[in-house]
Amino acid sequence: MPLTLKPIDNDETASWGLSISSSDFQKLKNGFSPMSMDDKWVIKAMEPDQNGNITVHYARSWTGAQFYILTLRPADDNSAVVETITWRRGANTSATTSSKQARKESVILSRMLLGCRFESLPQYNSSIFWNPQDDESDD
């Protein structure tokens, strides 16, 4: 049975402007489907909108509750720009989740589940996903 993505409650959107490689763009478009009950996330790209932009949705695999949405603007060379990120600020997340933290969390998931590289960004310790106070980076 296909998973129904639930709208993000109490969402917030911020601009990003992150250029990504054609390889990372393709991986984001391909997404991630859970293979077992242990897989907690699904990543699903939607068809392009009327402007050609593609949204990539990050949701819990069991419930369909969305946590992040990236809006990607394709470039002529098959790369793309992440124009915006929308993230969940609901009951299951910290009320103080910043755009900085949401960006890092989406990058961590993309690297772990899709094998994205995001060459222009530093490597983030995955512990900041669950413990933002562990983050010592400046970006």
N, CA, C and O atoms as a GROMACS GRO file, in nm:
protein
  556
    1MET      N    1   0.085  -0.117   0.000
    1MET     CA    2   0.000   0.000   0.000
    1MET      C    3   0.090   0.124   0.000
    1MET      O    4   0.182   0.133   0.081
    2PRO      N    5   0.064   0.219  -0.090
    2PRO     CA    6   0.147   0.340  -0.096
    2PRO      C    7   0.132   0.426   0.029
    2PRO      O    8   0.024   0.436   0.088
    3LEU      N    9   0.240   0.487   0.067
    3LEU     CA   10   0.242   0.575   0.184
    3LEU      C   11   0.184   0.711   0.148
    3LEU      O   12   0.221   0.770   0.046
    4THR      N   13   0.093   0.760   0.230
    4THR     CA   14   0.038   0.893   0.212
    4THR      C   15   0.118   0.991   0.296
    4THR      O   16   0.128   0.975   0.418
    5LEU      N   17   0.175   1.091   0.231
    5LEU     CA   18   0.252   1.192   0.304
    5LEU      C   19   0.156   1.289   0.370
    5LEU      O   20   0.066   1.344   0.306
    6LYS      N   21   0.175   1.310   0.499
    6LYS     CA   22   0.091   1.404   0.574
    6LYS      C   23   0.154   1.543   0.570
    6LYS      O   24   0.276   1.555   0.576
    7PRO      N   25   0.072   1.647   0.560
    7PRO     CA   26   0.127   1.783   0.558
    7PRO      C   27   0.207   1.811   0.685
    7PRO      O   28   0.182   1.754   0.791
    8ILE      N   29   0.303   1.900   0.672
    8ILE     CA   30   0.382   1.941   0.788
    8ILE      C   31   0.299   2.036   0.873
    8ILE      O   32   0.250   2.138   0.825
    9ASP      N   33   0.285   2.001   1.000
    9ASP     CA   34   0.217   2.090   1.095
    9ASP      C   35   0.318   2.193   1.145
    9ASP      O   36   0.435   2.161   1.165
   10ASN      N   37   0.272   2.315   1.164
   10ASN     CA   38   0.356   2.420   1.221
   10ASN      C   39   0.489   2.431   1.145
   10ASN      O   40   0.596   2.424   1.205
   11ASP      N   41   0.479   2.448   1.013
   11ASP     CA   42   0.600   2.450   0.932
   11ASP      C   43   0.662   2.589   0.924
   11ASP      O   44   0.600   2.690   0.958
   12GLU      N   45   0.784   2.590   0.879
   12GLU     CA   46   0.856   2.714   0.854
   12GLU      C   47   0.941   2.693   0.729
   12GLU      O   48   0.990   2.583   0.705
   13THR      N   49   0.957   2.796   0.649
   13THR     CA   50   1.034   2.787   0.525
   13THR      C   51   1.141   2.895   0.525
   13THR      O   52   1.118   3.008   0.567
   14ALA      N   53   1.260   2.857   0.476
   14ALA     CA   54   1.371   2.952   0.464
   14ALA      C   55   1.439   2.931   0.330
   14ALA      O   56   1.440   2.820   0.276
   15SER      N   57   1.495   3.037   0.276
   15SER     CA   58   1.572   3.025   0.152
   15SER      C   59   1.704   2.954   0.184
   15SER      O   60   1.750   2.955   0.298
   16TRP      N   61   1.764   2.892   0.082
   16TRP     CA   62   1.889   2.821   0.103
   16TRP      C   63   1.991   2.861  -0.003
   16TRP      O   64   2.097   2.914   0.032
   17GLY      N   65   1.963   2.838  -0.130
   17GLY     CA   66   2.057   2.874  -0.236
   17GLY      C   67   2.178   2.784  -0.247
   17GLY      O   68   2.285   2.828  -0.288
   18LEU      N   69   2.163   2.657  -0.211
   18LEU     CA   70   2.273   2.560  -0.214
   18LEU      C   71   2.284   2.496  -0.352
   18LEU      O   72   2.191   2.429  -0.397
   19SER      N   73   2.397   2.517  -0.420
   19SER     CA   74   2.422   2.450  -0.548
   19SER      C   75   2.463   2.306  -0.522
   19SER      O   76   2.546   2.279  -0.436
   20ILE      N   77   2.402   2.214  -0.598
   20ILE     CA   78   2.435   2.072  -0.583
   20ILE      C   79   2.474   2.014  -0.718
   20ILE      O   80   2.433   2.064  -0.823
   21SER      N   81   2.553   1.908  -0.715
   21SER     CA   82   2.602   1.844  -0.836
   21SER      C   83   2.490   1.768  -0.907
   21SER      O   84   2.384   1.743  -0.850
   22SER      N   85   2.515   1.734  -1.033
   22SER     CA   86   2.418   1.654  -1.108
   22SER      C   87   2.399   1.518  -1.042
   22SER      O   88   2.289   1.463  -1.044
   23SER      N   89   2.505   1.462  -0.986
   23SER     CA   90   2.496   1.333  -0.917
   23SER      C   91   2.405   1.342  -0.795
   23SER      O   92   2.318   1.257  -0.776
   24ASP      N   93   2.424   1.445  -0.713
   24ASP     CA   94   2.338   1.462  -0.595
   24ASP      C   95   2.194   1.490  -0.636
   24ASP      O   96   2.101   1.441  -0.573
   25PHE      N   97   2.176   1.570  -0.741
   25PHE     CA   98   2.042   1.599  -0.790
   25PHE      C   99   1.972   1.470  -0.832
   25PHE      O  100   1.855   1.450  -0.798
   26GLN      N  101   2.041   1.384  -0.904
   26GLN     CA  102   1.981   1.258  -0.947
   26GLN      C  103   1.946   1.170  -0.827
   26GLN      O  104   1.839   1.109  -0.825
   27LYS      N  105   2.034   1.164  -0.728
   27LYS     CA  106   2.007   1.084  -0.608
   27LYS      C  107   1.885   1.136  -0.533
   27LYS      O  108   1.803   1.058  -0.485
   28LEU      N  109   1.871   1.268  -0.523
   28LEU     CA  110   1.754   1.326  -0.457
   28LEU      C  111   1.627   1.296  -0.536
   28LEU      O  112   1.523   1.266  -0.476
   29LYS      N  113   1.634   1.302  -0.669
   29LYS     CA  114   1.516   1.270  -0.751
   29LYS      C  115   1.478   1.123  -0.738
   29LYS      O  116   1.360   1.090  -0.741
   30ASN      N  117   1.577   1.034  -0.724
   30ASN     CA  118   1.549   0.891  -0.709
   30ASN      C  119   1.486   0.860  -0.574
   30ASN      O  120   1.405   0.767  -0.564
   31GLY      N  121   1.522   0.936  -0.471
   31GLY     CA  122   1.462   0.917  -0.339
   31GLY      C  123   1.508   0.790  -0.269
   31GLY      O  124   1.604   0.725  -0.309
   32PHE      N  125   1.436   0.758  -0.162
   32PHE     CA  126   1.468   0.640  -0.080
   32PHE      C  127   1.338   0.576  -0.035
   32PHE      O  128   1.251   0.641   0.023
   33SER      N  129   1.326   0.446  -0.063
   33SER     CA  130   1.210   0.369  -0.017
   33SER      C  131   1.256   0.272   0.090
   33SER      O  132   1.358   0.205   0.072
   34PRO      N  133   1.184   0.263   0.200
   34PRO     CA  134   1.223   0.171   0.307
   34PRO      C  135   1.224   0.027   0.258
   34PRO      O  136   1.135  -0.016   0.185
   35MET      N  137   1.326  -0.047   0.299
   35MET     CA  138   1.339  -0.187   0.261
   35MET      C  139   1.290  -0.281   0.372
   35MET      O  140   1.255  -0.396   0.345
   36SER      N  141   1.288  -0.232   0.495
   36SER     CA  142   1.244  -0.315   0.608
   36SER      C  143   1.180  -0.225   0.713
   36SER      O  144   1.180  -0.102   0.700
   37MET      N  145   1.126  -0.286   0.815
   37MET     CA  146   1.063  -0.212   0.924
   37MET      C  147   1.166  -0.128   1.000
   37MET      O  148   1.129  -0.035   1.071
   38ASP      N  149   1.294  -0.162   0.987
   38ASP     CA  150   1.399  -0.086   1.056
   38ASP      C  151   1.427   0.048   0.989
   38ASP      O  152   1.483   0.138   1.052
   39ASP      N  153   1.389   0.062   0.863
   39ASP     CA  154   1.409   0.189   0.792
   39ASP      C  155   1.304   0.288   0.839
   39ASP      O  156   1.184   0.266   0.821
   40LYS      N  157   1.348   0.396   0.898
   40LYS     CA  158   1.256   0.491   0.961
   40LYS      C  159   1.217   0.608   0.872
   40LYS      O  160   1.128   0.685   0.907
   41TRP      N  161   1.282   0.622   0.757
   41TRP     CA  162   1.258   0.738   0.670
   41TRP      C  163   1.222   0.695   0.529
   41TRP      O  164   1.262   0.589   0.482
   42VAL      N  165   1.146   0.779   0.463
   42VAL     CA  166   1.121   0.770   0.320
   42VAL      C  167   1.155   0.908   0.262
   42VAL      O  168   1.124   1.011   0.322
   43ILE      N  169   1.218   0.908   0.146
   43ILE     CA  170   1.250   1.033   0.077
   43ILE      C  171   1.189   1.022  -0.062
   43ILE      O  172   1.221   0.931  -0.138
   44LYS      N  173   1.100   1.115  -0.094
   44LYS     CA  174   1.024   1.106  -0.218
   44LYS      C  175   1.027   1.238  -0.293
   44LYS      O  176   0.995   1.343  -0.238
   45ALA      N  177   1.067   1.230  -0.420
   45ALA     CA  178   1.065   1.348  -0.507
   45ALA      C  179   0.934   1.351  -0.584
   45ALA      O  180   0.885   1.247  -0.629
   46MET      N  181   0.880   1.469  -0.599
   46MET     CA  182   0.756   1.487  -0.674
   46MET      C  183   0.788   1.527  -0.818
   46MET      O  184   0.900   1.566  -0.849
   47GLU      N  185   0.688   1.518  -0.903
   47GLU     CA  186   0.702   1.562  -1.042
   47GLU      C  187   0.727   1.713  -1.043
   47GLU      O  188   0.684   1.784  -0.952
   48PRO      N  189   0.794   1.762  -1.146
   48PRO     CA  190   0.819   1.907  -1.154
   48PRO      C  191   0.688   1.987  -1.154
   48PRO      O  192   0.588   1.945  -1.211
   49ASP      N  193   0.692   2.104  -1.089
   49ASP     CA  194   0.575   2.193  -1.090
   49ASP      C  195   0.574   2.273  -1.220
   49ASP      O  196   0.657   2.249  -1.308
   50GLN      N  197   0.483   2.367  -1.232
   50GLN     CA  198   0.468   2.445  -1.355
   50GLN      C  199   0.592   2.528  -1.388
   50GLN      O  200   0.611   2.568  -1.503
   51ASN      N  201   0.678   2.552  -1.289
   51ASN     CA  202   0.802   2.626  -1.311
   51ASN      C  203   0.923   2.534  -1.331
   51ASN      O  204   1.035   2.582  -1.350
   52GLY      N  205   0.899   2.403  -1.326
   52GLY     CA  206   1.007   2.307  -1.342
   52GLY      C  207   1.077   2.270  -1.213
   52GLY      O  208   1.169   2.188  -1.214
   53ASN      N  209   1.034   2.328  -1.100
   53ASN     CA  210   1.096   2.297  -0.970
   53ASN      C  211   1.046   2.162  -0.919
   53ASN      O  212   0.932   2.122  -0.944
   54ILE      N  213   1.133   2.094  -0.847
   54ILE     CA  214   1.102   1.963  -0.791
   54ILE      C  215   1.110   1.973  -0.640
   54ILE      O  216   1.206   2.028  -0.586
   55THR      N  217   1.009   1.920  -0.571
   55THR     CA  218   1.014   1.915  -0.425
   55THR      C  219   1.052   1.774  -0.382
   55THR      O  220   1.005   1.675  -0.439
   56VAL      N  221   1.138   1.766  -0.282
   56VAL     CA  222   1.182   1.639  -0.224
   56VAL      C  223   1.134   1.636  -0.080
   56VAL      O  224   1.165   1.726  -0.002
   57HIS      N  225   1.057   1.533  -0.047
   57HIS     CA  226   0.990   1.522   0.082
   57HIS      C  227   1.057   1.415   0.168
   57HIS      O  228   1.081   1.304   0.122
   58TYR      N  229   1.087   1.450   0.293
   58TYR     CA  230   1.147   1.359   0.391
   58TYR      C  231   1.041   1.331   0.497
   58TYR      O  232   0.995   1.422   0.565
   59ALA      N  233   1.003   1.203   0.510
   59ALA     CA  234   0.895   1.169   0.602
   59ALA      C  235   0.928   1.041   0.677
   59ALA      O  236   1.014   0.963   0.636
   60ARG      N  237   0.860   1.022   0.788
   60ARG     CA  238   0.871   0.897   0.864
   60ARG      C  239   0.803   0.787   0.784
   60ARG      O  240   0.692   0.805   0.733
   61SER      N  241   0.869   0.673   0.773
   61SER     CA  242   0.820   0.566   0.686
   61SER      C  243   0.692   0.500   0.738
   61SER      O  244   0.612   0.453   0.658
   62TRP      N  245   0.671   0.495   0.866
   62TRP     CA  246   0.553   0.427   0.920
   62TRP      C  247   0.431   0.517   0.919
   62TRP      O  248   0.319   0.470   0.898
   63THR      N  249   0.451   0.646   0.943
   63THR     CA  250   0.336   0.735   0.962
   63THR      C  251   0.312   0.830   0.845
   63THR      O  252   0.202   0.882   0.829
   64GLY      N  253   0.413   0.854   0.764
   64GLY     CA  254   0.401   0.951   0.656
   64GLY      C  255   0.416   1.095   0.704
   64GLY      O  256   0.399   1.188   0.626
   65ALA      N  257   0.448   1.114   0.832
   65ALA     CA  258   0.464   1.249   0.887
   65ALA      C  259   0.589   1.312   0.825
   65ALA      O  260   0.700   1.259   0.840
   66GLN      N  261   0.571   1.424   0.757
   66GLN     CA  262   0.682   1.491   0.692
   66GLN      C  263   0.759   1.579   0.791
   66GLN      O  264   0.701   1.639   0.882
   67PHE      N  265   0.891   1.583   0.771
   67PHE     CA  266   0.977   1.666   0.854
   67PHE      C  267   1.048   1.774   0.773
   67PHE      O  268   1.074   1.883   0.825
   68TYR      N  269   1.081   1.745   0.646
   68TYR     CA  270   1.154   1.841   0.563
   68TYR      C  271   1.101   1.834   0.420
   68TYR      O  272   1.060   1.728   0.373
   69ILE      N  273   1.104   1.947   0.352
   69ILE     CA  274   1.077   1.953   0.208
   69ILE      C  275   1.182   2.046   0.147
   69ILE      O  276   1.195   2.162   0.187
   70LEU      N  277   1.256   1.995   0.050
   70LEU     CA  278   1.351   2.076  -0.025
   70LEU      C  279   1.289   2.112  -0.159
   70LEU      O  280   1.228   2.028  -0.224
   71THR      N  281   1.303   2.237  -0.200
   71THR     CA  282   1.260   2.280  -0.333
   71THR      C  283   1.384   2.298  -0.418
   71THR      O  284   1.470   2.380  -0.388
   72LEU      N  285   1.392   2.219  -0.526
   72LEU     CA  286   1.508   2.217  -0.613
   72LEU      C  287   1.476   2.284  -0.746
   72LEU      O  288   1.374   2.254  -0.808
   73ARG      N  289   1.564   2.373  -0.790
   73ARG     CA  290   1.552   2.436  -0.921
   73ARG      C  291   1.659   2.376  -1.011
   73ARG      O  292   1.778   2.400  -0.990
   74PRO      N  293   1.618   2.298  -1.112
   74PRO     CA  294   1.716   2.238  -1.203
   74PRO      C  295   1.793   2.344  -1.282
   74PRO      O  296   1.740   2.450  -1.313
   75ALA      N  297   1.918   2.312  -1.312
   75ALA     CA  298   2.003   2.398  -1.394
   75ALA      C  299   2.023   2.333  -1.531
   75ALA      O  300   1.994   2.214  -1.548
   76ASP      N  301   2.071   2.409  -1.626
   76ASP     CA  302   2.090   2.359  -1.762
   76ASP      C  303   2.192   2.247  -1.771
   76ASP      O  304   2.185   2.166  -1.864
   77ASP      N  305   2.287   2.241  -1.678
   77ASP     CA  306   2.392   2.138  -1.683
   77ASP      C  307   2.357   2.013  -1.602
   77ASP      O  308   2.445   1.935  -1.568
   78ASN      N  309   2.228   1.993  -1.572
   78ASN     CA  310   2.176   1.878  -1.496
   78ASN      C  311   2.207   1.884  -1.347
   78ASN      O  312   2.174   1.791  -1.274
   79SER      N  313   2.270   1.991  -1.302
   79SER     CA  314   2.285   2.013  -1.158
   79SER      C  315   2.158   2.084  -1.110
   79SER      O  316   2.061   2.093  -1.186
   80ALA      N  317   2.158   2.133  -0.988
   80ALA     CA  318   2.040   2.203  -0.936
   80ALA      C  319   2.081   2.295  -0.822
   80ALA      O  320   2.194   2.290  -0.774
   81VAL      N  321   1.987   2.377  -0.781
   81VAL     CA  322   2.003   2.463  -0.664
   81VAL      C  323   1.890   2.431  -0.569
   81VAL      O  324   1.773   2.428  -0.608
   82VAL      N  325   1.925   2.407  -0.442
   82VAL     CA  326   1.823   2.391  -0.339
   82VAL      C  327   1.780   2.533  -0.303
   82VAL      O  328   1.851   2.605  -0.233
   83GLU      N  329   1.664   2.572  -0.352
   83GLU     CA  330   1.615   2.709  -0.333
   83GLU      C  331   1.566   2.732  -0.191
   83GLU      O  332   1.599   2.833  -0.129
   84THR      N  333   1.485   2.638  -0.139
   84THR     CA  334   1.428   2.656  -0.005
   84THR      C  335   1.424   2.523   0.070
   84THR      O  336   1.433   2.416   0.011
   85ILE      N  337   1.412   2.535   0.201
   85ILE     CA  338   1.384   2.421   0.287
   85ILE      C  339   1.264   2.458   0.374
   85ILE      O  340   1.256   2.567   0.429
   86THR      N  341   1.172   2.364   0.384
   86THR     CA  342   1.059   2.376   0.476
   86THR      C  343   1.076   2.266   0.579
   86THR      O  344   1.109   2.153   0.544
   87TRP      N  345   1.055   2.298   0.706
   87TRP     CA  346   1.076   2.198   0.810
   87TRP      C  347   0.965   2.204   0.914
   87TRP      O  348   0.893   2.302   0.927
   88ARG      N  349   0.956   2.094   0.984
   88ARG     CA  350   0.854   2.075   1.086
   88ARG      C  351   0.899   2.134   1.218
   88ARG      O  352   1.011   2.109   1.264
   89ARG      N  353   0.810   2.213   1.278
   89ARG     CA  354   0.836   2.267   1.412
   89ARG      C  355   0.725   2.223   1.506
   89ARG      O  356   0.687   2.296   1.598
   90GLY      N  357   0.674   2.103   1.483
   90GLY     CA  358   0.560   2.052   1.558
   90GLY      C  359   0.597   1.988   1.690
   90GLY      O  360   0.707   2.007   1.741
   91ALA      N  361   0.504   1.912   1.744
   91ALA     CA  362   0.515   1.855   1.878
   91ALA      C  363   0.634   1.762   1.894
   91ALA      O  364   0.689   1.751   2.004
   92ASN      N  365   0.675   1.693   1.787
   92ASN     CA  366   0.784   1.597   1.798
   92ASN      C  367   0.921   1.657   1.769
   92ASN      O  368   1.021   1.584   1.765
   93THR      N  369   0.927   1.786   1.750
   93THR     CA  370   1.056   1.852   1.729
   93THR      C  371   1.068   1.968   1.825
   93THR      O  372   0.970   2.015   1.882
   94SER      N  373   1.188   2.014   1.842
   94SER     CA  374   1.213   2.127   1.930
   94SER      C  375   1.145   2.252   1.876
   94SER      O  376   1.148   2.279   1.756
   95ALA      N  377   1.084   2.327   1.964
   95ALA     CA  378   1.018   2.452   1.923
   95ALA      C  379   1.120   2.554   1.874
   95ALA      O  380   1.084   2.653   1.810
   96THR      N  381   1.247   2.530   1.904
   96THR     CA  382   1.351   2.624   1.863
   96THR      C  383   1.434   2.573   1.746
   96THR      O  384   1.543   2.625   1.721
   97THR      N  385   1.384   2.472   1.674
   97THR     CA  386   1.458   2.423   1.558
   97THR      C  387   1.481   2.538   1.462
   97THR      O  388   1.386   2.602   1.416
   98SER      N  389   1.606   2.563   1.432
   98SER     CA  390   1.642   2.674   1.343
   98SER      C  391   1.653   2.625   1.200
   98SER      O  392   1.658   2.504   1.174
   99SER      N  393   1.658   2.718   1.107
   99SER     CA  394   1.679   2.679   0.967
   99SER      C  395   1.816   2.613   0.953
   99SER      O  396   1.833   2.520   0.874
  100LYS      N  397   1.914   2.660   1.029
  100LYS     CA  398   2.048   2.601   1.027
  100LYS      C  399   2.043   2.454   1.067
  100LYS      O  400   2.105   2.369   1.002
  101GLN      N  401   1.971   2.424   1.174
  101GLN     CA  402   1.960   2.286   1.221
  101GLN      C  403   1.882   2.201   1.121
  101GLN      O  404   1.921   2.087   1.093
  102ALA      N  405   1.774   2.254   1.066
  102ALA     CA  406   1.694   2.179   0.968
  102ALA      C  407   1.778   2.147   0.844
  102ALA      O  408   1.769   2.036   0.791
  103ARG      N  409   1.858   2.241   0.799
  103ARG     CA  410   1.946   2.217   0.683
  103ARG      C  411   2.042   2.103   0.713
  103ARG      O  412   2.058   2.011   0.632
  104LYS      N  413   2.106   2.110   0.828
  104LYS     CA  414   2.203   2.006   0.865
  104LYS      C  415   2.136   1.869   0.874
  104LYS      O  416   2.192   1.770   0.828
  105GLU      N  417   2.018   1.863   0.934
  105GLU     CA  418   1.948   1.735   0.948
  105GLU      C  419   1.912   1.677   0.811
  105GLU      O  420   1.925   1.557   0.790
  106SER      N  421   1.866   1.761   0.719
  106SER     CA  422   1.831   1.711   0.585
  106SER      C  423   1.957   1.664   0.511
  106SER      O  424   1.951   1.567   0.436
  107VAL      N  425   2.068   1.732   0.531
  107VAL     CA  426   2.194   1.691   0.469
  107VAL      C  427   2.240   1.557   0.527
  107VAL      O  428   2.282   1.469   0.452
  108ILE      N  429   2.233   1.541   0.658
  108ILE     CA  430   2.272   1.415   0.721
  108ILE      C  431   2.189   1.300   0.665
  108ILE      O  432   2.244   1.196   0.629
  109LEU      N  433   2.057   1.317   0.658
  109LEU     CA  434   1.971   1.212   0.603
  109LEU      C  435   2.005   1.182   0.457
  109LEU      O  436   2.010   1.066   0.417
  110SER      N  437   2.027   1.287   0.379
  110SER     CA  438   2.059   1.268   0.237
  110SER      C  439   2.191   1.194   0.218
  110SER      O  440   2.204   1.111   0.129
  111ARG      N  441   2.288   1.224   0.301
  111ARG     CA  442   2.416   1.155   0.292
  111ARG      C  443   2.403   1.010   0.338
  111ARG      O  444   2.456   0.920   0.273
  112MET      N  445   2.333   0.988   0.448
  112MET     CA  446   2.320   0.852   0.502
  112MET      C  447   2.236   0.762   0.412
  112MET      O  448   2.275   0.648   0.386
  113LEU      N  449   2.122   0.810   0.365
  113LEU     CA  450   2.027   0.725   0.294
  113LEU      C  451   2.044   0.726   0.143
  113LEU      O  452   2.014   0.626   0.077
  114LEU      N  453   2.089   0.836   0.087
  114LEU     CA  454   2.098   0.848  -0.059
  114LEU      C  455   2.241   0.846  -0.111
  114LEU      O  456   2.264   0.827  -0.231
  115GLY      N  457   2.337   0.864  -0.022
  115GLY     CA  458   2.476   0.872  -0.066
  115GLY      C  459   2.512   1.005  -0.130
  115GLY      O  460   2.610   1.014  -0.204
  116CYS      N  461   2.434   1.109  -0.101
  116CYS     CA  462   2.467   1.242  -0.153
  116CYS      C  463   2.598   1.290  -0.091
  116CYS      O  464   2.634   1.250   0.019
  117ARG      N  465   2.668   1.376  -0.165
  117ARG     CA  466   2.796   1.425  -0.116
  117ARG      C  467   2.789   1.568  -0.066
  117ARG      O  468   2.853   1.602   0.034
  118PHE      N  469   2.714   1.653  -0.133
  118PHE     CA  470   2.708   1.796  -0.098
  118PHE      C  471   2.849   1.849  -0.073
  118PHE      O  472   2.884   1.890   0.038
  119GLU      N  473   2.930   1.846  -0.180
  119GLU     CA  474   3.073   1.877  -0.170
  119GLU      C  475   3.103   2.012  -0.107
  119GLU      O  476   3.208   2.028  -0.045
  120SER      N  477   3.014   2.109  -0.122
  120SER     CA  478   3.043   2.243  -0.070
  120SER      C  479   3.016   2.256   0.080
  120SER      O  480   3.047   2.359   0.140
  121LEU      N  481   2.960   2.153   0.140
  121LEU     CA  482   2.927   2.157   0.284
  121LEU      C  483   3.024   2.071   0.364
  121LEU      O  484   3.076   1.972   0.312
  122PRO      N  485   3.048   2.107   0.489
  122PRO     CA  486   3.134   2.023   0.573
  122PRO      C  487   3.062   1.894   0.612
  122PRO      O  488   2.941   1.880   0.594
  123GLN      N  489   3.140   1.800   0.663
  123GLN     CA  490   3.080   1.679   0.718
  123GLN      C  491   3.024   1.712   0.856
  123GLN      O  492   3.092   1.775   0.937
  124TYR      N  493   2.901   1.670   0.880
  124TYR     CA  494   2.839   1.693   1.011
  124TYR      C  495   2.837   1.562   1.088
  124TYR      O  496   2.810   1.456   1.031
  125ASN      N  497   2.864   1.570   1.216
  125ASN     CA  498   2.853   1.454   1.302
  125ASN      C  499   2.706   1.418   1.314
  125ASN      O  500   2.624   1.504   1.349
  126SER      N  501   2.671   1.293   1.287
  126SER     CA  502   2.529   1.255   1.288
  126SER      C  503   2.466   1.268   1.426
  126SER      O  504   2.343   1.269   1.437
  127SER      N  505   2.546   1.279   1.532
  127SER     CA  506   2.488   1.295   1.666
  127SER      C  507   2.412   1.427   1.679
  127SER      O  508   2.324   1.438   1.765
  128ILE      N  509   2.444   1.527   1.596
  128ILE     CA  510   2.372   1.654   1.606
  128ILE      C  511   2.227   1.640   1.559
  128ILE      O  512   2.143   1.725   1.587
  129PHE      N  513   2.199   1.530   1.486
  129PHE     CA  514   2.061   1.505   1.442
  129PHE      C  515   1.972   1.484   1.564
  129PHE      O  516   1.859   1.533   1.568
  130TRP      N  517   2.021   1.411   1.661
  130TRP     CA  518   1.942   1.380   1.780
  130TRP      C  519   1.975   1.472   1.897
  130TRP      O  520   1.893   1.489   1.987
  131ASN      N  521   2.093   1.531   1.895
  131ASN     CA  522   2.137   1.619   2.004
  131ASN      C  523   2.196   1.746   1.946
  131ASN      O  524   2.318   1.758   1.936
  132PRO      N  525   2.111   1.843   1.908
  132PRO     CA  526   2.164   1.966   1.846
  132PRO      C  527   2.268   2.037   1.931
  132PRO      O  528   2.353   2.109   1.877
  133GLN      N  529   2.264   2.019   2.061
  133GLN     CA  530   2.361   2.085   2.148
  133GLN      C  531   2.502   2.030   2.128
  133GLN      O  532   2.598   2.092   2.173
  134ASP      N  533   2.515   1.914   2.060
  134ASP     CA  534   2.647   1.857   2.031
  134ASP      C  535   2.715   1.927   1.914
  134ASP      O  536   2.833   1.903   1.888
  135ASP      N  537   2.643   2.012   1.844
  135ASP     CA  538   2.696   2.077   1.724
  135ASP      C  539   2.792   2.188   1.763
  135ASP      O  540   2.754   2.284   1.831
  136GLU      N  541   2.915   2.175   1.717
  136GLU     CA  542   3.016   2.277   1.745
  136GLU      C  543   3.057   2.352   1.620
  136GLU      O  544   3.146   2.436   1.624
  137SER      N  545   2.992   2.323   1.506
  137SER     CA  546   3.032   2.388   1.381
  137SER      C  547   2.977   2.528   1.372
  137SER      O  548   2.881   2.564   1.441
  138ASP      N  549   3.038   2.608   1.287
  138ASP     CA  550   2.999   2.748   1.270
  138ASP      C  551   2.889   2.768   1.168
  138ASP      O  552   2.822   2.871   1.169
  139ASP      N  553   2.868   2.671   1.080
  139ASP     CA  554   2.772   2.692   0.971
  139ASP      C  555   2.637   2.631   0.996
  139ASP      O  556   2.548   2.642   0.912
   0.00000   0.00000   0.00000
